[in-house]
Amino acid sequence: LVCEGGGVLNAALLRGGLVDELHVTIAPIVCGGRSAPTLADGLGAARLAGADRLRLRLMTRRRAGDELFLVYRVARGGGAGGRALQKISACVGPRQSV
């Protein structure tokens, strides 16, 4: 199942442990500000030390022009525990299909 629902839905799926794979596109553009969309929107943490962490393992990478296409697998201690396979795609840059 591919999920391209946006940062709020992505954050809920990540918090719920329902993500097995993460697809990220990095493009040569920077968008910033407090209201800029992120891969996983939500309350976040005041400090990096208090942030939830998700361990990822890089599976594939591909470059097309100035863009990088990365595929990560979520590192888990055991199996998927019967969870449905979820895949989150994120585009950071000119294409805003987060």
Secondary structure as the mmCIF struct_conf table of DSSP 4:
data_model
#
loop_
_struct_conf.conf_type_id
_struct_conf.id
_struct_conf.beg_label_comp_id
_struct_conf.beg_label_asym_id
_struct_conf.beg_label_seq_id
_struct_conf.end_label_comp_id
_struct_conf.end_label_asym_id
_struct_conf.end_label_seq_id
STRN STRN1 VAL A 2 CYS A 3
HELX_RH_AL_P HELX_RH_AL_P1 GLY A 7 ARG A 15
TURN_TY1_P TURN_TY1_P1 GLY A 16 GLY A 17
STRN STRN2 GLU A 21 ILE A 26
BEND BEND1 PRO A 28 PRO A 28
BEND BEND2 GLY A 33 GLY A 33
TURN_TY1_P TURN_TY1_P2 ARG A 34 SER A 35
BEND BEND3 LEU A 39 ALA A 40
BEND BEND4 GLY A 42 LEU A 43
BEND BEND5 ALA A 46 ARG A 47
HELX_RH_3T_P HELX_RH_3T_P1 LEU A 48 GLY A 50
BEND BEND6 ALA A 51 ALA A 51
STRN STRN3 LEU A 56 ALA A 64
TURN_TY1_P TURN_TY1_P3 GLY A 65 ASP A 66
STRN STRN4 GLU A 67 VAL A 74
BEND BEND7 GLY A 77 GLY A 78
TURN_TY1_P TURN_TY1_P4 GLY A 81 GLY A 82
HELX_LH_PP_P HELX_LH_PP_P1 ARG A 83 LEU A 85
STRN STRN5 LYS A 87 VAL A 92
BEND BEND8 GLY A 93 ARG A 95
#
